[in-house]
Amino acid sequence: MLRVDGAIGPASAEYVVRALNDAAQRAVPLVVLQLDTPGGLDTAMRDIIKAILASPVPVACFVAPSGSRAASAGTYILYACHIAAMAPATTLGAATPVAIGLPTPSSPPSPASSAERAASGSSAAPADAMTAKRIGDAVAYIRGLALMRGRNAEWAERAVREAVSLPADEALAQHVVDVVVPDVAALLRAIDGRQVAMPGRTVVLRVAGSAFVAIEPNWRNRVLATIGSPDVALLLLMVGFYGLLFEFASPGMIAPGVIGAVCLLLGLFGLQMLPTNGVGLALVLLGLCFLGAEVFVPSHGVLGAGGAAALAFGAILLFDTEGSIGIGVSRGLVATLAALSLLFVVCVGTMAARARRRRVVSGSTTLIGTAGVVLEAEGDDGWAEVAGERWRVHGAAQLHRGDAVRVTGVRGLVLEVSNAA
């Protein structure tokens, strides 16, 4: 018994492949894959399907519990399994592949052409060549799976081309799934005695009343699933950047640098597992660079505001945020990061303004206006005691020992003085 909840990603694929290999070694009679997913990555989906097709153990995909769905990538996985089952009040479909990034603009179809397509029963043409290739490949893939398992290939093509969906009862009536049952025990009773075509042989299922063993994701799968979450990957990237920024701004703190380096590498690993858009990633990195430059360059908030804007737009474009495949950064997190970045800029700007208004308390410039006494004099040059220290001085007029003087300027290591009177 396997359970896949949420978007299909690298962690899900590794979990299913590992579990199918384990089932083959145990020589169990059946694997039940309980599925509830909005979709996922094409590469991860294909890894799961290849493992199912190569499995020597029959696999039953069960869309459950009630209220679940097998959308997008989930539909392909269900079609690949030897047995397809759904619980009441579940759905599947909407299997149109979605490109990551900005949509390609296309002109809307005219009413006449729409009416002609409706009359002829044909669907709208793809917007461009890349869309045509993507949809054509997906149609061929799901039709091949449908023909292999003897399921409704025509509806499978519509699920890809038109993004249609079906509830459980209609899916059963249209021969998209094999059974509709409320739970796993009922599924085992319903499919008991069925013949399943396996590579080079036919298997008769004898599973009624069987006990099942749940195979849970191991620690590696759980860690990969956490790091591979778009929200977590972006947060790790942000924490890593700010940790290194604080370390560079205040060398020797060590802890921010160590934490920042680890988080940055984990964040980059998470992005590597996800369908990252190049433009979105470039905007995120540009925004972080602008925010870091605000600490060192007095730009009066221009760099900081630009960095916050670039970070927000980059986070929106970084992954698919339409929710069609379940991979995307939540808008709430984007708004929170932008607000925190602006707050960071305001705090840095406020501290810089206060520092500029504060009276200088160190350095040679603080001696200007300080009174002193001439200790030795030779014309308009000599030595004087100023602020408790012995300084070389040069006077505007001739100096005499014991004269009270006041510092009017600093030239290297020589103080310009004039008579205090």
N, C-alpha and C positions, 0 to 999 in steps of 0.2 A: 504494500500500500504506500503510494507516494502522494505527496500533496504539494501542489504548486499554486501559491496565491500571489497575485500581483503581477507586475510586468515581467515578461520573459527577458532575461539578460544572461550574461556569462555565468553568474553564480547559479541561476536556475538550470542552465544547460549542463554545467559540471555536476550538479546534484543528480539530475536525471540519468546522465550517462553513467555515473558511478553506481547508482542504484540498479540500473539495468545489468551492468556487469556483475554486481553482487548477486542479483537474482539468477543470472545464468550459472554462476558457480554453485549456487544452492540447488539448482535444478527444480525450482518451484514451478507449479503448473500454470500460474497466471500472475501478471503484474497489473494492478489497478492504479491508474494515474488520475487522481482526483484534481480537477482543474478549475480554477477561477481566475481569469486573467483578462485585462483590457487589450492585450497584445504585447508586442515587444520587438526586439531587434531581429532582423532577418538572419544574421549570421548565427545567433543563438538558437533561433527556431530551427534552422537547417541542421545544426548539430544534434538537436533532440530528435528530429525526424530521421536522420541517418542512423542514430543509435536504435530507434524503434524498428526501422526496416531491417537492420542487421541483427536484431535480437533473436536468439533461439527460443525465447520465452514469449508466448502471446501477451499482448498488451491491450488492456481495455481502458479507454479514456472515458472518464465519468465526470461530466460537468455538474458539480454539486458543491455545496448544498443548495437548496432552493434559494433563488435570488442571485445566483452566480451567473457568469457569462464566459463564453469562449470566443472572444472577439479577435479579429485581425489574426495575429500569429496563432492564437488558440484554435481557430478554425482549421488551419493547415495541420496542426498537430492532431486534432480529432480525426481528420480524414486519413491520416497516416496510420492510426492505430487499428489493430485487428478487429476490435469491438468498439463501437461508438455508442455511448449511453448518456442520457441527460436526466436530471431530476426535474420534477414539475416546477414551473415558474422560473426556468432558466432560459437563456438565449445564446445563439451563436450567429456568426456572420461578420459583416462589415470588414471584409478581408482585403480591401484595396490597399496596396502598398503606399506608404507615405514617405516622401523625400524629406530629408533633414535639411532645415534651413529655410530661406525665404521662398515663398511660392513664386512660380514664374507667372507674370501677369499675362493674361489673355483676354481678348475681347469677348464680351458676352454674346451668346448665340442669338440670332434674330428670331422673332416669333415664328416666321415662316419656316425657317430651317428646323426649329424645334418641332413644329407641327408635322413636317415631312418625316422627321426621324420617328416621331410617335406613331405615325400612320404605317411606316415601314417596319416598325418594331426594332429598329437598330438603335444602339446607344450613341451618346455624343462621342465624337472623335477626341482622342487625347490632345491636350493642349500643345504638346511639342514632341519632338522625336525621342527625347529622354523619357518622357512620361509613357510614350507608346512602347518603348523597349521594356521599361519596368513592369508595366501592366501585362504586356505580352508574355514576359517570362513568368510572372506570377500565375497567369491563367494556365499556361502549359504545365506548370508545376502542380497546381492543385487538381487539374484534370487528370494528370498522370496518377496522382494518389487516389482519386475517385475511381478511376477505371481499375486500378490494382485491387481495391477493396470492394468493388461492385456497388458503389454508391452513386447518388444522383450527381452526375458530372455537370449537367446543364445549370442546376442551381449553384453549384460551386463556382462556375464561371460568372454567374450573375453576382455572387457575393464579392468577387474581385472587381468586376467592371462597374457595377452599380452600387456597391457597398450595402447590399440588402442584408437583413437579419431575419431570423426565424425564432419563434418560441418553441418549446420542447414538443408540444403536441403536433404542430405543423411540420416540424422537422421529422418526426416519426412518420407522418402521413406522406411526406414527399420523399421518403426513403433516403433521408440524409443521415439519420442515426438508426441504430438497430433496436434499441429499447428505451423506454421512459420508466424509470423506477425511482422510489423515494430515497433509498439508501443502499449501502454496499451489500448488505445481506440479501436484499431483494434482487440486486444485480446478479449476484452469484447464482441465485435460484433461476433467474430468467435466462441466463446464458448456459446453464448446465446442459450438457449433451450436444451443444453446437459444434459443428466442424469448422475449424479455422485453418486456412491455407498458410502454411509456413514454407520457407525455402526448401524445396525438394521433398516435402511431405505434407500430410494433412493430420492435424491434431484434433482429437475430440475432447472437449473440456469436461472435466468431472470435478466441479468445484462447489456444488451445492452443500451448504452447511460447513464449508471449510473455515477454519480460523485464519485470520490474516495478521501479518506482522508489519507494523508501520516502520518505515525506514526514514528517519529524520535527517535533515541536513547536519553535517558535521561542523566543527568549529570553523574550518576553512571556508565552507560555503556561506556560513553566517557572516564571517568577516568580509568576504568578497561582496556579499549582498549589501552590507552596510556601506562599505567604501564605494561600491558601484552605484549607490543612490545619487542622483544628480544634485540634490540639496546638500548631502554630506560632502560630496566631492568639491563643490564650490566653497563650502564653509572651510574645509581643510586647506584649500588654496588660499583663502583670505587669511586664516590664522597663520599659515606658514609665511605669507608675505609680511604681515605686520610683526611677527616674531623676529624675522631677519631685519626688518626696518628698525625696530627698537634696539637690536643688538648693534647695528651699525651706528645708530645715533648715540648710543652709550656703550662703547666697547668695554668688555670686562664683566657684563652682567651674566653672561654664559647661558643661563636658563632660557631666556627668550630665543637665543640663537639655536640652541639644541631643539627646543620644542618647535620652532619655526621650520628648521630644516626637515625634521621628521614629518610634520604636517604637510609641508610643501611637496615632498616626494610622494606621500600617500595620496594627496589630492591629484597630482599628475598621473599616478597609477589609476585612480578612479576615472579620470578623464579619458585615459587610454582605453578603458573598457567600454566607454560610452560613445555614441555617435556624435562626436564633437564637430560643430561647425567652425571652420577656420576663421571666418569673419567675426563670429561671436567670441572666440577665444582671443583673437587679436584685440578686440575692444576691451575685454576684461583685463588683459595684461597692460594695455595702454592706460586704462583707468587707474590701475594699481600704481603704475609708474608716475602718473600725474599726482596721485595722492602722496606718494613718497617724496616727490620733488617739492611739494608744498611745505614740507618740514624744513627743507634746506634753502629754498629760493623764495624771497619775499615777492610773491605775485599778487598780494592783496586778495587772495581767495580765488583768483581766476583758474589757476591750475587745479585747486581742490574741487571747485564746482564742475569743471570740465571732466575731472577724473570720476566724480560721482555719477555724472551723466553717462560717460562711456562705460562705466561698470554696470549701470542699470540696463542700458541697451545691450551690452555684451551678454549679460546673464539671460536676458530674454531670448537672444538669438543663439545662445550656446547649445541648446538642445531643442528637440521638438516640443514646443509648449502648447500645442493644440490639444494634447491629450489623446490623439488618435492611437498612438502606440504605447501610451503610458509612461513615456520617458520625457521628463521636463522638469525645470526648476519652478517651484511654486511662486506665484506672483507675490504672495505675502512675504516670502523670503527676499525676493528682489527688492520690494519696497523697504523692508527692514534694513537690508545692506546699504541701500542708497541713503536712507535716513541716517544711519550710523556714520557713513562716510561724510555726509554733510556736517554732522555734529562734530566729527573729528576735525574737519576743516575749520569750523567756528572756534573750537577750543584752541587749536594751534594758532589761529589768527589773533584770538583774544590774548593769549599768553605772549605772543610776539609784540602786540601793541603795548601791553603793560611793561614789557622789558624795555621797549624804546623810550617810554615816558619815565622810567625809573632813573634816579640820579646815579651817575657813574661813581663807583666806590673803590675802584682799583685802577692801576695804571698811572703812567706819568701825567696824563691829562688832568688827573684829580689835584695836582699840585698848583694849577693856575689859580691865582688869587690867594695863595697861602703866604703868610708872613714869615720872614726869616731874619737872621743876623749875620753880617759879614764877619768872617773869621780872619781872612787874609785878603789883601787887595794889592793889585799891581796895575794901575791905570783903571781901565773899565773892566778888567778881568779879575777874578779872584775865586775864593772859596767861601761858602756860606752854609750855615746850619739851617735847614728847612725841614719841617716836620720831623725833627729829631734825627735827621740824617745829614751827612756832609755832601754837598753838591758843588760841582763846578758851575760858576755863574758868570754872566756877562751883562753889564749894566748899560742902560741908555746914557748914563753920564759917568764921570769918574767915581770910583768906589773908594771908601775909607773903612778901615777896621772899626767894627762896632756899629756901623750904619744899620738901621732897620730898613729892610727891603721887602718888596712884594713881588711874587712871581707873576710875570705877564705872558709868558710863553715857554715852549719847550722846543729845543732844537737838538735832536739826538740825545746825548747825555749832558747837554749844557742847558741851564735854565736862564731864560731872559728875565731880568729883574729891573725894577725901578725903585726909586726912593719911596718908602712907605708913607712919608709925609705928603 
